[in-house]
Amino acid sequence: MMKVCSAFFGKEEHNLKKENDILETTLSIAENGYSEAYHFLLDAYEKSIENYGPQTLYFLACLAGGANMPEKSVNWLRKSITDNGWWYRPEVLEDDDLELLKDNSKFLLLKSISDVRYIDAVRKSKPLFSWKAKTADNLFLAVHGNTQNGKIARNDCLFHLQ
């Protein structure tokens, strides 16, 4: 199964809830075949491109890779990394579904660009807080999934907060 659920940190101004729902459906379809899942997601993406972000392009790249469509896979990564200026954590682009690209010069260049952007983002990041010592007997731990950001996690867990 694809390891497509841990790709990107950055700007996301599209409809995250709808995108997340489509990606969950895509994962279910992929269990029966990557080609069918690829065409399902491609159809949804083409109907409203503005509603999809880096995670969708990553899914499309992985699905194309898993369906033995290396050029399409590279093209999705190019669109994400070069055209949109997005980046992925380095280990994400080592996905098994991208294995057929490991020696592809276009892929290696895109991975290099993404890796540099990631390193730059990490270098510019600052911790907002850290845990130095236990200060109370109660602990609240907020956890969210790899494809989620704060907005999605809050919506998914809102019922626990009420």
Long-range contacts (C-beta under 8 A, 24 or more apart in sequence): 1-27, 1-30, 1-31, 2-27, 2-30, 2-59, 2-62, 2-63, 2-66, 2-95, 2-96, 2-97, 3-92, 3-95, 3-96, 3-97, 4-55, 4-58, 4-59, 4-62, 4-95, 4-97, 5-145, 5-146, 5-147, 6-89, 6-92, 6-146, 6-147, 7-54, 7-55, 7-58, 7-88, 7-89, 7-92, 7-146, 7-147, 8-53, 8-54, 8-55, 8-58, 8-86, 8-87, 8-88, 8-89, 8-92, 9-89, 9-121, 10-54, 10-86, 10-87, 10-121, 12-53, 12-54, 12-149, 14-50, 14-51, 14-52, 14-53, 15-51, 16-53, 16-149, 16-151, 16-152, 17-152, 17-155, 18-51, 19-51, 19-52, 19-53, 19-55, 19-56, 20-147, 20-148, 20-152, 22-52, 22-56, 23-55, 23-56, 23-59, 23-147, 26-59, 26-63, 30-63, 30-66, 33-67, 34-63, 34-64, 34-66, 34-67, 34-97, 35-63, 35-67, 37-63, 38-63, 38-64, 38-67, 38-69, 53-86, 54-80, 54-84, 54-86, 54-88, 55-147, 57-84, 57-86, 58-88, 58-92, 61-97, 61-98, 62-95, 62-97, 62-98, 63-97, 65-95, 65-97, 65-98, 65-99, 65-100, 65-101, 66-97, 68-100, 70-100, 70-101, 70-104, 73-98, 73-100, 73-101, 73-107, 74-101, 74-104, 74-106, 74-107, 74-110, 77-107, 77-110, 78-106, 78-110, 81-110, 81-113, 81-114, 82-110, 82-113, 85-117, 86-114, 87-113, 87-114, 87-115, 87-117, 87-118, 87-121, 88-114, 88-118, 89-118, 90-114, 90-115, 90-118
